[in-house]
Amino acid sequence: MSFAALGLTDELLKAVAEQGYQEPTPIQLAAIPVILQGRDVQALAQTGTGKTAGFTLPLLQKLAAVTYKKPRPVRALVLTPTRELAVQVHDSVRTYGKHVAVFAEAIYGGVSMNSQTQRLRRGCDIVVATPGRLLDHAGQQHIDLSRVEVLVLDEADRMLDMGFSRDIKRILDLLPAPRQNLLFSATFPPAIKTLAGQLLHDPVEIEIAGQTIAADTVSQLVYPIKREYKRELLSYLIGSSNWRQVLVFVRTRHGADRLGEQLLKDGIRTGVLHGDKSQGARSRALASFKAGNIAVLVATDIAARGLDIDQLPHVINFDLPALAAAEDYIHRIGRTGRAGLRGEAISLVCPEEAVQLAAIEKLLQHPIPRVADTGYETVSLDVVPARKIPKILKKSPKKPPEKPLSAKKTRPFGKKPAENKSRRTTGKR
Ligand code: AMP
């Protein structure tokens, strides 16, 4: 079945075609028509199933059907557990809504409220928000939620896990009663069933089993390798296969700069994309990459998000995403294998990342094949159970032990890398 058969307008079909999507995913097939009909929806679906387009496309179509004079009232509210997800959903709304006059803003914590306040005052049709920050704005009368027609709870189970239950109830009190409610959750524990019972009226229940989009169209491989050999292996893979368009993901801005420099030294034409780069530098790097002047673009997740760079033949995870952001893996590899083309996603994984890999495989619901012979020393990616870690390593000693076990290669035990810390804190509201 095609997207057109789902009853979407030409403007939305055009945006979908521009993304290279050929046919709707199961969740899109099930959700789009019933959301267009105005029904409440309870959907069991995880990241990677295409759920975001599943609710965003019909939402945009409904809102675009009626235009309001300025300032536009907020007519749809999408709640997400984390700032990262709010940014992703906001990006999707903008991507799919490119050809309709519907405006969206993202509201999340960890950044100053001022610019958000100004944007809210200008008016918008859709607000994508994390609960805490939304309540801050509502408390200060920066936002009027009394004209919301559609409420979406995205990753509802994660919102409750993160302790947002009371915030959600407070937000519900600010919304008008006659409205459409859409609840998306990867799991349905009793707390979610209770919430669904309170929120939804005669909902259409949708259940999409396991498989993610990525799994079908992208061949995924893990190279188990020591951290210190990753760069060399990367250069080898790119050089020996003569790859010409490779997007390489790293966790930190600093890591991106360092890897970019090293690849340049290896004679590989490389650009770097991260949040500290000026808009001009980012645009130039992207243009060179698209034009084929550089073969490799090294990017952080945030910088790569929202950029029109997909349908790539190769995506490489130089670092795996942080544990709390395992679904970034799916977004990363979603850059390849689009529009029916086969794509390849390679992850260079060191033993220190075994836990992250396990979280990703749990999300995918299948293991990712390992390359048996990487050409380097064999390493194990088994997750070491906590009880097997020697006691001395579990403490974070004030003084370093007299004879560090491997002082040169590892960071001090117990100390988290800075970017890991910031991800956790920014996800709160
Ligand atoms: P989501 O589950 O919403 O996080 O989407 C996962 C990934 O699937 C994203 O990278 C989307 O761009 C991509 N996607 C969504 N719908 C489709 C589709 N119909 N065909 C191919 N890819 C899609």
Boltz pocket constraint, residues with backbone or C-beta under 6 A from the ligand:
constraints:
  - pocket:
      binder: B
      contacts: [[A, 20], [A, 21], [A, 22], [A, 23], [A, 24], [A, 25], [A, 28], [A, 46], [A, 47], [A, 48], [A, 49], [A, 50], [A, 51], [A, 52], [A, 53], [A, 213], [A, 330], [A, 331], [A, 334], [A, 335]]
      max_distance: 6.0
